[in-house]
Amino acid sequence: MNQAPAIKICGIKSPMALDATIRSRADHVGFVFCQRSPRNVSMAEAAALGDRAAGRIGKVGLFVDADDSFIGEAVAAAGLSAIQLHGSETVERSAQVRARFGLPVWKAVSISSAADLERAHTYADAVDLVLFDAKTPAGTLPGGMGLSFDWSLLAGWNGAVAWGLAGGLTPRNVADALQRTRAPLLDTSSGVESAPGVKDADLISAFCSAARAA
Ligand SMILES: O=C(O)c1ccccc1NCC(=O)[C@H](O)[C@H](O)COP(=O)(O)O
C-alpha cells in the first residue's frame, strides 16, 4: 500500500485559511515573505498566524534571495519549523542558511528540462528537501503562478534527498500528478484560491481529500 503524501498549502495569510488548512489535515502551511507577492505577510501578521498555528501544523517560511537578518526576524516572529528558499540561492548559500538557523532547508528548483534535474542533485548535501516547481516567465514571481511542468521529467529523478512536487497543482489534477510522479510531498498555492492571494476553504479541503484518495 502506498503511503499518503505530505501536503503543504502555501501562501497562507489569514486565520480563516490557516484554520481551513489545519482542518483539512495538511502537514505544512507556507508563509510567504516576499513583498512582490500577493501572498506576502508582514512580520506582525506572521507572528499572529504563527501563534495560532503553533503545535498544530508545520510552519514553512518562504524567502526569495533574502539576507540573514530578514530570515532571522521571520523565524523568530512566526516560530518557523522550516525555511524554503525560492530564489536563485546557490548550494553554498543554502548550506549557510541551514547552518545559521539550525532548521530544515527546502530548496525550490525550477524545472523545464532534464538538465534541471542535474542541478537539483547538486543541492543534495546542502538542503533537507528539494521542491520541484515550474519555471516562471522572466520578470514574474518565481512561484505561485499556477504553472505546471512536464511531470514525466521526474521519471529521471533518483536523488539522495527528500523531494516534493509544486507548480499548478489543483484539486482537479492532484490525483493524476500523484499517480504519475509518486511525489512524497505535494505543494499548492494558487490552485486553492478564488483570486490571487485569497485562499478558498472548500478548495483547500478538496485538494487534501483528492491527494489522499489518489
Ligand atoms: O506563492 C507566491 O506568491 C510565491 C512568491 C514568490 C516565490 C514563491 C512563491 N510561492 C512558492 C510556493 O511554494 C508555491 O506553492 C509554488 O510555487 C506553487 O505555486 P502554484 O503553482 O501557484 O500552486
The ligand as a Gaussian input file, in Angstrom:
#p B3LYP/6-31G(d) Opt

LIG

0 1
 O        3.301000      31.987000      -3.764000
 C        3.912000      33.021000      -4.031000
 O        3.356000      34.116000      -4.167000
 C        5.396000      32.973000      -4.210000
 C        6.090000      34.152000      -4.413000
 C        7.456000      34.131000      -4.594000
 C        8.143000      32.943000      -4.586000
 C        7.452000      31.746000      -4.386000
 C        6.088000      31.747000      -4.189000
 N        5.396000      30.542000      -3.983000
 C        6.104000      29.325000      -3.782000
 C        5.348000      28.099000      -3.472000
 O        5.782000      27.275000      -2.653000
 C        4.138000      27.758000      -4.261000
 O        3.315000      26.931000      -3.506000
 C        4.591000      27.018000      -5.519000
 O        5.332000      27.890000      -6.321000
 C        3.377000      26.537000      -6.337000
 O        2.549000      27.603000      -6.658000
 P        1.245000      27.336000      -7.556000
 O        1.720000      26.972000      -8.925000
 O        0.501000      28.615000      -7.522000
 O        0.500000      26.220000      -6.895000

